[in-house]
Amino acid sequence: MRRLLLFVLFFVSTSPLQAQSYYPGSWGDWEKKSPEKVGMNAKKIQAAIEYAQAEETDNPRSMEENHYGTFAREPFGDGIGPFKDRGEQTGIIVKDGYIIAEWGEPFRVDMTHSVTKSFLTTTVGVAYDRGLIRDVNDKVNAYMAPIYFMEWDNNQNKADRLKEPKVFEPFKGEHNSKITWNHLLRQTSDWEGTLWGKPDWADRPSGDRSEWMTRERHEPGTEWEYNDVRVNLLALAAMNVLREPLPKVLREEVMDKIGASPTWRWMGYENSWVIIDGQQMQAVSGGGHWGGGMFISARDQARFGLLTLRNGRWKDEQIISEEWNKMAQTPTEANSNYGFMNWFLNVNKDRLTSAPTTAFFHLGAGTNMVYVDQENDLVIVARWIKGSAMDGVVKRVLEAVE
């Protein structure tokens, strides 16, 4: 029995699970190790870094200029949120919780575009864990109080708006009333309407203009469409349920607990203000499509990646339930490579042919990639690279695992 006990103690002390127990401290307190200390080849890691640096995106560093050369060409495409010029091509590699390489400007705060959607999903997870959302398959309309937009009428003639709706009820109507939280989280709602001056059809419209406003709606859950108007609708619905600004919820329930810096900011639009419980609140955006979204450093992105790597656990606290994180990683019926927004899955290896099928990544324009690999206990943050270089970065880091 004594020998058996010693064997068990030896096995536990040398198990890979122990390597997964390290969590960084707050802000810049993050232990670094050489690649060799965690079983990686230093020369191959350096080759991965050099590859990423050589594959820096060709897009302009001015995010405002980039917007007006891309999304602004859509109908109603004007920016209504803040933009910020980006920095150098930047990256961080985290193995077993330790930083084994970083380059560029890891502490610089930049826009992260659609990686913001992953933070949005996390705040919805807070509402779910609090019991404010009982089931993701529930229809959203049952949870929605009337929304009162903050508007200034300068004492205009009230008769001009007689019988016009004075509150916003986005989930009324034959189609929109069918939409569930799950549909919003998976981008399969096909919600119809206008939010913050942006009609749903104006975001990434098809080439056939004749169907933009007249096409027949898809049954919720049957068609996947990447659409930021509907993402912003989820942000508004989540705030309506939580009755608090989402950045406040995220800071108190997630970012402070994982030791994130005080430098990140989650921005909304100049017109995305509502009044809840007598308080002015800004609804945030789920990305930088029209400006705004999450402004964050690569270091804080890496912390969030590590949180999702550990399925919502940080040290001795389950910050976001494992149930929620597992749901976020399940394929969407209408798009098997997508979980909850913005968990991009790798089940078909369409984008990351070199990565395991179990890997996932949070992805935003730029390109901003937070790669999460639970099989290899690995997180890679790569910012401002070409989209075509994503697999090349991951491939070279995985080749360094010995």
N, C-alpha and C positions, 0 to 999 in steps of 0.2 A: 504494500500500500504506500510506503514511504517513497519507493522508487517511482510508482505511478504518479504520486502527487508532484514529485520533482519534475517528471516528464511533462505533466500538464502545465506547471508553472513556466517551464522553459518554452513550451509551445505558445502559450499566451504572450510571453514577453517578446517572442520573435515573430508573432503573427503580423501580417500586413495591416490588421486592424489597428495595431498600435501606431503605425505610421500615419494613420488617418486621424489621430487624436490631436494633432497640433492645430491650434488656431492662433492667428496673429493678435497682438494687442491693439490698442487704439491708434488711430491716425497713422503716423509713420513707423510705429512700433511693429515691425514685421521682420522676423528672422530670415536671413538669407543663408543659403547653403550653396556650395559649389555643385555643379552637375554631378560630379563623381560621387559626392556624398549621398545622393539619392538614386544612384545606379544609372546615370545618364552619361553619354559621351560628350565632353566639353567641346571638342572640335566640331561635332555635328550640330550642337546647339549654336555655336558661332556661325556655322554655315546657314542655319535657319534664320538667324538674325540678319545676316548680310542679304539673304534672299528677300526678306520682308522689306528691308530698307531700299533695295533696288526696285521693288515693285510698288513704290509709293504711287498713289492715285494721281492721274493727270488733271483731275478737276481743280478749279481755282481754290485758293485758300480762303477767299472771301465766301462765306456761306450765303450771304445775300446775293452776291453775283451769281453763284452757282444756282441758287433758287430761280432767279430771273432768266437763267438759261435753260431751265428744265421744267419744274412743276408750274412755274408762273405762266407757261404757255397754255395751260388748261383753262377752261372757262372759270371765271371768278378766281383766278390763280394768284391774286395779289397777296403778298405777305401781310399777316395781321399779328404776328408774334415777333419777338426779338431774334436776331441772328448774331452770331459771333464768329469771327475769323478763326480758322483752325491753326494748330501748330504743326510740329514735325511728325513724320511717321513714327509711331510709338508702339511699344509692345511690352508685355510682361508674360513670363512663363512661371507657373506655380505648380510644383510637384510635391505631393504629400503634404500640402499646406504651406510649404516653404517657397520663397521666391528664389529661383535658381538663375534667372536672367531677367533683365529689363533694360530698355533702351529708349532713346528719344526723350520725351518730356512726360514721364509717368505721373507727375503731380499737377500738370497743367489741366485746367478745366476747359473742356470743349463740348460742343453739341454732340450727342450720341444718336440723334435721329430715332429710328424705330426700335432701338434697344429700350427706349422709354416704355414701349408696350409691355416689356417683361416686368418692369416696375409697376405698371398699371395692374397687370394680372396679380402681382403680389399683394397690392392693396385690396383687390377684390377678395383675395385669399384671407386677408385679415377680417373682412366682413363675414366671410364664410365661417372662419374659426370662431368668431364671436357669436354665431348663431343668427346674425342679421340676414343672411341668405341661407335658407334651410336646405335647399337642394338646387344644384346648378341647372336642373331640368325644369325648375319652376318658371312660369311665365313672368317676365319682368314687370309687366303692367300691375300685377298684384302688389308689388312692393313700392310703387311710385306715388309719392305725394305730388300734387300740382307744383310745377316749377315756375317761380316768379323771376323773370329776367329783370335785371337792374337797368333801367332806362331813364333818361332825362327827357321830358317832353317840353320843358321851358314854358309851361302853362299854355300849351297849344289848345285849340278848340276841342274839347272832349267829344263834342258831337261828331267830329270827323271820324272817330273810331268807335262809334256806337255799335254795339253788337259784335265787335271783333273780340276774339279770345284774349283774355287778360292774363292767362297762365298757359304754360306749355305742357302738354300731355303727349309725349312722343310715342307712347305705346298703345294709342287708341287706333281704331280702324280695323277693317277686316284682315289686312295683312300684318300690320305691326303688332297687333294684339297677340299673335301667335308666337312671337319671339321670346326665347328663353335666355337665361344667363349663359347657358352653354353655347347657344348660337352666336352671341356677341363675343364670347371668349375665343371662339374658333373661326370667326369671320365668315359665318355661313348664314347670317340673318337676312341679308338682302333688304335691310331696313330702307324705307322710303321716306324722304323728307329733307329738310334743310336745317342745318345747325351752324351757328356763328357765321351766317352769310354764305355758307358753302353747301350747295345742293349735293345730295349723294351721287347723282349721275355725273357731276362735274369732276369727280376725282378719278383719274385714269380712265376717261371715257373711251369707248370703242371707236373704231374707225368709221362706223356707220352713224352719222349724225341723226338720221331719221328715227333711230330707236332710242336715243338718249333719254327722252322724257316720256316715251309711249310704250316701251317694251313691257311685256307681261312679266310680273314678278315671279321669281323662283320660290317654291315652297321653302320656308326656313329649314336649314339643315341639309339641303340637297345640293347646293352650289357654293363653292368657296370663292371669295373675292377679297383681295387685299384692298381695303377701303378705309382711309383715315377719317372720313366723316363719321363712320359707324364706330371706329375706335374712340373718337372723341365723345360719342354718345355713351359708350360704356363708362368713360371717365365721369361724365355728368351723372349717370345713373348710380354709380358707386358713391359719389359724393352725396347724392340725395339720400341714400340709405345710411351712410355713415354719419351724415349731418356735421361733417368736419371737412376742411380742405384736405385733399389727398396728400400734398407734401407734408403736412403736419402728421397725418396718420403714418406715412412711410417713415418719417424721421423718428417718431416715438416708438413705433412697434418693430421697426426693422433696422434702419441705418445706424441709429445710436447704439443698438444692441450688438451690431457686428463691428463696431469701432470705426465706422466711416468718418472721414474728415468733415469739418463744417463747411466745406467749400462748394458742395453740390447744390444746385437749385433746379426746381421743376417749374417751368414757366407755362403760363396759359396765353391767351390772346387778349388784345386790347378791348375786345367786346364780349369776352366770355365770363361776364359777372352775373351772379344770381344772388338772391337774398334767401337765406335759410335761417329760421328761428330768429329773425330780426338782425342777422349778421350778414355783412357783405362777404361773399366768397368768390374767388376766381376758380372757375373750372379749368383744369390743366389740359394740355393736349397730349395725345399718345405718341407724338413724334414731332419732327421738325418740318413736316410737309408744307406748312405755311408759316414757319418760324416757331419758336417756343420749344417745348419738350424738355427733356432732361439735359442739363449742363453738368458734366461730371468728369472727374479725372480717371485715368486708366487704373490707378491704384484702387479707387473706390469701385470701379467696374469689376476688378479682380476679386474684391471682397464679395460682391454680389454673386459673381460666378462661383466662388467657393461655397457660398450659402446654398446655391442650387445644386452644386456637386454633392453636398452632404444632405440633400433632400430637406432643406429647411431647418437643419439643426446647427446651432452655434454653441460650442463648448457644452455646457450642461443644460441648455435650454432649447426646446423645440419652438423656434420663433414662428415659423409657418408650418402647419401640420404636414406630416409626411403624406397623409392622404391627399392633400391639395397638390403637393409637388408631384406625386405619382400621377394624378389626373392630368396635370399640365404636360406630362411626358407621354400621354397616350395619343395615338394617331387620330386625326379627324377623319370621319368617314368619307367626306368629300375631298380630302387631301391628306393622304397617309403620311406625308412628310411634314405635317404641321400639327402641333399640339395646341395648348392654349397659346394665345399671343404673348410673347413672341418666342416661343419654344419651337425652333426649327429642328425637326427630327432627321435622322440619317438612315431610316429603315430601308430606303431604296438606293442609298449612296449616290444620289443624283449630283450633289454639290461637293461632297467630301468623299471621294472614292477611296481614299487612303485610311479613313477613320473607321472605327467599329460601328456596327449598325446601332449600337446602344447609345452612341454619343449624340449630343444635341448642342445647339448653339443659339445664342441671342444675337440677332443681326440687325444692323441699321445701315442706312445709306452712308457712303463715305469712302471706303467701306469700314464700318465698325463691327468687329466680330468678337464675341466672348464665347470661346469654344469650351465645352464642358465634357469631360471624358471620365466617367465613373469607373470604367474598367482599369484605366491606367492612373487614377487619382491625379488628374491633370486638368489645369485650366490655362488657356492661352487667350490673352487679350491682344488683338492686332487692330490698330487704328490707322485709318487713312492709307489702306492698301487697295490695289485693284481687286475687283470681285473675282477675277480669273485666278488670282494668286492665293485665294483662301486655302484650297487643297494643298498647294505647294508649301505653305507655311506649316500646316498640320502634318503633312507627310514628313517633312524634314525633322520636326520635333519628335515624332513617333519613331523615326529611324534612330534617334539618339537614345531611346530606351534600351538598356542592355539587360 
